[in-house]
Amino acid sequence: MTRASSDASYVNDAMLPEPGTLRKQINRVVDQVAFGLIKHCLSRAHHQRFEPEKLQSYAERWLRATVDDYYALPDFRESQANAGLLKSNLDEFRPRFEMFLDSPIRSGHPENDRYWLDFHLAKPIDQAPVFVILHGWRSVSVKGYHRMCRRLNDLGVNAIITHLPYHFSRRPKKSFSGELAISADLVRSGDGLRHGVLEMRWLCRELKKLGAPAFGLWGTSYGGWIGAMTAIVEPHLDALLMLEPPVEIEKIFWEVPLFEKLTGHLQKNGVARAPIQHLFDLVTPYKHRPRIDPKKIVFLGSLYDNIATPHSLQLLNRSWPGTHLEIFPYAHISYKLHLAAMDLFEERLLPALKK
């Protein structure tokens, strides 16, 4: 079998591969067009508004918090109903079905306070590992993930596609999909990330109660970020595969041109970088160690990525000793990277999950 990852270069302290000029230009044009559209959407000022007093209160609330405090799974009142609904849907084996569950915390947007799950089952839930696919920020569609689910099913793995906070079915009225997930409203952005992590923590534990032999996350970009933070706080997670997860969150937010509209809104309202640094520490993967076996963490990056840069992924790889990283000659938005991810999943994670 010819592996898509044959194009990869493992990132360590050695020099990164020299980029090919034509390939580099093509990949960067693709990213420039996509990010240009995102940047235009981020200029919609009415969705960038926030209350400085609310941000200050939020920063003070979490000033001395640990990641375990920040992502603590609450005993929420809908939990029992969720568990019953999940069990009733899984009691009788059906290869494909969809359902909604209530989120562990409230956001103030009813649409965002429940999350959609699309089950693609190869076997009953207690007879095969299950992986939840977490899409990227501002993804146009999750249709392409159905092909991934079919491939996972062929490998004897159960798969679930979900909608992340403020995306698709969780999009509040008069907003674009994903627009509210990352904005100048840092309270909403932080709690959106917490939503995703807490939902995966809850789902992991409940599926384990129903007999799932292993539970893993497969995240791209924003989904990879949620996956990384989940691995830091959830010991019941068994495996993690990430494609281009953002690593240096504070640096990305304040220094990458894509987000200059957001930081501009903050600065106009008197919000400086230093006083809220601890909030960024709570959402930055490399500043914390994972709770799961690092040998069951695989992540992929792209050589021409300006968000999840090769050097930032190298930083995460060093901070999480034992994890596996490969870099490919693509940009942040690349279908080919998903093909490489499937090969790496089959080669490195699947054997470990079936032991």
C-alpha positions as MATLAB code, in Angstrom:
seq = 'MTRASSDASYVNDAMLPEPGTLRKQINRVVDQVAFGLIKHCLSRAHHQRFEPEKLQSYAERWLRATVDDYYALPDFRESQANAGLLKSNLDEFRPRFEMFLDSPIRSGHPENDRYWLDFHLAKPIDQAPVFVILHGWRSVSVKGYHRMCRRLNDLGVNAIITHLPYHFSRRPKKSFSGELAISADLVRSGDGLRHGVLEMRWLCRELKKLGAPAFGLWGTSYGGWIGAMTAIVEPHLDALLMLEPPVEIEKIFWEVPLFEKLTGHLQKNGVARAPIQHLFDLVTPYKHRPRIDPKKIVFLGSLYDNIATPHSLQLLNRSWPGTHLEIFPYAHISYKLHLAAMDLFEERLLPALKK';
ca = [
       0.000    0.000    0.000;
       1.289    3.462   -0.887;
       0.927    5.700    2.103;
      -0.143    9.309    1.623;
       2.273   10.086    4.437;
       5.209    9.194    2.196;
       5.332   12.935    1.446;
       5.703   13.725    5.119;
       8.724   14.977    6.975;
       8.936   14.302   10.665;
       9.540   17.523   12.551;
      12.272   17.499   15.136;
      15.163   19.802   15.895;
      16.510   19.328   12.392;
      15.840   21.802    9.592;
      12.379   21.706    8.045;
      12.175   20.568    4.412;
      12.840   23.193    1.794;
       9.493   24.196    0.247;
       8.953   23.789   -3.487;
       8.190   27.189   -4.998;
       5.199   26.257   -7.188;
       3.564   24.000   -4.612;
       4.127   26.650   -1.951;
       2.459   29.337   -4.070;
      -0.568   27.193   -4.926;
      -1.171   26.201   -1.316;
      -0.825   29.740   -0.057;
      -3.254   31.090   -2.678;
      -5.871   28.581   -1.504;
      -5.403   29.678    2.098;
      -5.387   33.382    1.176;
      -8.742   33.112   -0.577;
     -10.341   31.137    2.255;
      -8.927   33.315    5.014;
      -9.824   36.458    3.055;
     -13.471   35.421    3.211;
     -13.183   34.636    6.924;
     -11.516   37.970    7.593;
     -14.356   39.746    5.813;
     -16.886   37.945    8.003;
     -14.903   38.941   11.098;
     -15.465   42.583   10.173;
     -19.153   42.270   11.079;
     -18.910   44.572   14.079;
     -22.266   43.702   15.623;
     -20.997   40.189   16.358;
     -17.684   41.475   17.738;
     -19.279   43.566   20.471;
     -18.599   42.618   24.059;
     -18.902   44.059   27.543;
     -15.479   44.974   29.006;
     -16.901   44.672   32.532;
     -18.085   41.138   31.792;
     -14.655   40.201   30.462;
     -12.982   41.647   33.564;
     -15.313   39.681   35.828;
     -14.648   36.512   33.825;
     -10.876   37.036   34.016;
     -11.085   37.529   37.782;
     -13.273   34.444   38.196;
     -10.689   32.184   36.538;
      -7.564   34.013   37.738;
      -6.247   31.145   39.879;
      -8.057   28.328   38.124;
      -6.338   25.216   36.810;
      -7.373   23.507   33.589;
      -9.162   20.913   35.734;
     -11.197   23.726   37.283;
     -11.956   25.361   33.944;
     -13.089   22.158   32.224;
     -14.720   20.492   35.234;
     -17.724   18.467   34.111;
     -20.788   19.761   35.991;
     -23.597   17.651   37.372;
     -26.136   19.180   34.978;
     -29.846   18.443   35.234;
     -30.206   17.187   31.643;
     -27.507   14.535   32.111;
     -29.862   11.717   33.107;
     -32.243   12.435   30.218;
     -29.269   12.531   27.851;
     -28.040    9.177   29.123;
     -31.456    7.594   28.714;
     -31.824    8.916   25.177;
     -28.360    7.711   24.226;
     -28.977    4.238   25.637;
     -32.380    3.860   23.974;
     -30.884    4.716   20.591;
     -28.032    2.242   21.033;
     -29.959   -0.659   22.598;
     -30.982   -1.951   19.188;
     -28.176   -1.922   16.623;
     -28.744    0.468   13.742;
     -25.858    1.276   11.378;
     -26.926    4.900   10.920;
     -28.984    7.361   12.974;
     -28.938   10.980   14.195;
     -29.825   12.532   17.534;
     -29.465   15.683   19.648;
     -28.192   15.926   23.227;
     -28.247   18.825   25.660;
     -24.926   20.521   26.392;
     -23.578   20.456   29.980;
     -23.488   24.280   30.193;
     -25.705   27.114   28.964;
     -24.538   29.785   26.548;
     -27.568   32.066   26.359;
     -28.250   30.857   22.804;
     -30.787   27.994   22.804;
     -29.597   26.806   19.383;
     -26.080   26.356   20.732;
     -27.095   24.536   23.900;
     -27.675   21.204   22.216;
     -25.383   19.249   19.936;
     -26.084   16.997   16.976;
     -24.596   13.520   16.669;
     -24.598   11.478   13.463;
     -23.771    7.837   14.233;
     -22.089    5.599   11.634;
     -21.823    2.208   13.302;
     -19.955   -0.797   11.990;
     -20.789   -2.885   15.051;
     -22.797   -2.597   18.276;
     -21.345    0.073   20.533;
     -19.793   -2.470   22.930;
     -17.944   -4.345   20.181;
     -15.742   -1.727   18.520;
     -13.751    1.436   19.264;
     -15.626    4.667   18.583;
     -14.146    7.882   17.193;
     -15.894   11.250   17.174;
     -15.005   13.519   14.252;
     -14.630   17.194   15.181;
     -14.701   19.582   12.224;
     -12.724   22.771   11.711;
     -13.667   26.375   12.468;
     -15.990   27.891    9.881;
     -16.211   24.576    8.000;
     -18.455   24.854    4.971;
     -19.916   21.353    5.362;
     -19.451   18.039    7.152;
     -20.509   15.995    4.108;
     -16.937   14.986    3.331;
     -16.672   13.359    6.750;
     -19.219   10.743    5.727;
     -16.560    9.186    3.468;
     -14.205    9.084    6.434;
     -16.883    7.356    8.484;
     -17.344    4.704    5.816;
     -13.598    4.095    5.773;
     -13.505    3.835    9.569;
     -16.431    1.412    9.467;
     -14.517   -0.719    6.936;
     -11.705   -0.857    9.492;
     -14.120   -2.055   12.178;
     -14.347    1.306   13.946;
     -17.572    3.074   14.916;
     -17.708    6.751   13.976;
     -19.719    9.799   15.007;
     -19.873   13.220   13.362;
     -20.866   16.157   15.549;
     -21.510   19.882   15.184;
     -19.214   22.024   17.334;
     -20.363   25.125   19.250;
     -21.924   27.874   17.129;
     -21.598   25.848   13.909;
     -24.242   24.438   11.547;
     -27.306   23.311   13.564;
     -25.944   25.276   16.547;
     -25.749   28.585   14.679;
     -27.802   31.293   16.376;
     -30.146   33.265   14.152;
     -28.652   36.114   12.106;
     -25.132   34.724   12.363;
     -22.936   32.724   10.010;
     -21.862   29.203   10.914;
     -18.943   29.435   13.336;
     -18.963   33.222   13.445;
     -19.589   33.358   17.178;
     -17.141   30.590   18.078;
     -14.122   32.905   17.866;
     -14.600   36.648   18.214;
     -13.612   39.671   20.278;
     -16.085   38.442   22.878;
     -13.514   36.345   24.737;
     -16.070   35.182   27.277;
     -18.218   33.653   24.560;
     -15.146   32.267   22.752;
     -13.730   30.690   25.917;
     -17.037   29.204   26.960;
     -17.579   27.925   23.415;
     -14.370   25.948   23.665;
     -15.442   24.706   27.115;
     -18.760   23.617   25.597;
     -16.936   21.404   23.113;
     -14.588   19.893   25.694;
     -17.333   19.200   28.244;
     -19.563   17.613   25.616;
     -16.789   15.228   24.595;
     -15.966   14.427   28.229;
     -19.596   13.573   28.936;
     -20.028   11.543   25.743;
     -16.793    9.639   26.379;
     -17.877    8.588   29.861;
     -21.409    7.638   28.869;
     -20.336    5.537   25.887;
     -17.802    3.789   28.117;
     -20.641    3.018   30.554;
     -22.508    1.441   27.630;
     -19.530   -0.801   26.947;
     -17.528    1.008   24.272;
     -14.074   -0.630   24.455;
     -12.287    2.588   23.407;
     -13.205    6.214   22.756;
     -11.156    8.549   20.571;
     -11.333   11.993   19.007;
     -10.407   12.958   15.452;
     -10.207   16.739   15.214;
      -9.320   19.229   12.496;
      -8.143   22.773   13.316;
     -10.738   24.103   15.821;
     -11.848   20.508   16.356;
      -8.232   19.534   16.977;
      -7.982   22.308   19.560;
     -11.026   20.925   21.381;
      -9.528   17.446   21.121;
      -6.208   18.593   22.573;
      -7.810   20.276   25.568;
     -10.004   17.206   26.134;
      -6.907   14.980   26.203;
      -5.428   17.263   28.873;
      -8.345   16.825   31.298;
     -10.126   13.558   30.425;
      -8.354   10.366   31.601;
     -10.999    8.107   30.038;
     -10.086    9.235   26.526;
      -8.156    6.497   24.729;
      -6.734    8.120   21.598;
      -6.457   11.429   19.786;
      -5.754   12.277   16.159;
      -5.394   15.968   15.280;
      -4.941   17.745   11.978;
      -3.375   21.211   12.229;
      -4.475   22.027   15.781;
      -3.733   25.611   16.871;
      -1.044   25.521   19.557;
       0.202   28.987   20.489;
      -3.238   30.440   21.112;
      -2.261   33.807   22.552;
       0.264   34.436   19.777;
      -2.232   33.457   17.066;
      -4.923   35.696   18.471;
      -2.779   38.799   18.948;
      -0.227   38.483   16.165;
      -1.749   36.690   13.164;
      -3.201   39.227   10.667;
      -6.347   37.112   10.228;
      -7.492   38.198   13.692;
      -6.511   41.870   13.624;
     -10.176   42.910   13.490;
     -10.806   41.045   16.724;
      -7.831   42.445   18.572;
      -8.700   45.886   17.229;
     -12.102   45.681   18.939;
     -10.431   44.706   22.195;
      -7.889   47.494   22.067;
     -10.537   50.091   21.266;
     -12.309   49.034   24.459;
      -9.178   49.312   26.569;
      -8.395   45.588   26.798;
      -4.655   44.903   26.853;
      -2.872   41.609   26.271;
      -1.000   41.134   29.551;
      -3.884   41.342   32.092;
      -5.793   38.496   30.445;
      -2.850   36.248   29.642;
      -3.992   33.660   32.195;
      -7.199   33.129   30.192;
      -5.114   32.149   27.182;
      -3.040   29.808   29.363;
      -6.230   27.856   30.131;
      -6.814   27.158   26.432;
      -3.221   26.618   25.272;
      -2.373   22.924   24.679;
       1.407   22.978   25.002;
       1.282   24.517   28.496;
      -0.325   21.377   29.952;
       0.377   17.653   29.753;
      -2.173   15.157   28.384;
      -3.864   12.729   30.763;
      -3.744    9.895   28.229;
      -0.921    7.737   26.881;
       1.072   10.048   24.566;
       1.817    7.099   22.283;
      -1.870    7.195   21.367;
      -1.709   10.802   20.203;
      -0.949   11.471   16.529;
      -1.023   14.860   14.879;
      -0.373   16.166   11.406;
       0.607   19.574   10.135;
       1.222   21.412    6.881;
       4.434   23.053    5.819;
       2.744   26.211    4.498;
       0.295   26.682    7.381;
       0.350   30.132    8.987;
      -2.022   29.169   11.822;
      -0.817   25.789   13.039;
       2.741   26.440   11.902;
       5.247   23.573   11.712;
       7.296   25.162   14.487;
       4.260   25.467   16.772;
       3.444   21.795   16.212;
       7.069   20.992   16.952;
       6.638   22.855   20.236;
       3.606   20.716   21.096;
       5.467   17.553   20.124;
       8.324   18.452   22.495;
       5.888   19.428   25.265;
       4.052   16.118   24.884;
       6.934   13.590   24.729;
       6.000   10.325   23.081;
       3.427   11.776   20.677;
       3.833   11.350   16.928;
       3.975   14.292   14.512;
       4.285   14.404   10.741;
       4.428   17.449    8.464;
       3.179   17.455    4.864;
       3.768   19.892    1.982;
       0.259   21.366    2.109;
      -1.472   24.501    3.434;
      -3.959   24.893    6.301;
      -6.855   23.900    4.065;
      -6.042   20.582    2.412;
      -8.139   17.556    1.511;
      -4.955   15.511    1.023;
      -4.078   15.896    4.676;
      -7.198   13.918    5.585;
      -6.028   11.059    3.348;
      -2.678   11.058    5.116;
      -4.462   11.122    8.476;
      -6.416    7.984    7.594;
      -3.207    6.162    6.716;
      -1.591    7.220    9.985;
      -4.686    6.212   11.927;
      -4.610    2.747   10.407;
      -0.871    2.386   10.926;
      -0.312    3.871   14.378;
      -3.573    4.152   16.360;
      -5.769    1.273   15.265;
      -3.348   -1.518   16.320;
      -2.960    0.089   19.768;
      -6.740    0.332   20.228;
      -7.323   -3.305   19.297;
      -4.781   -4.724   21.765;
];
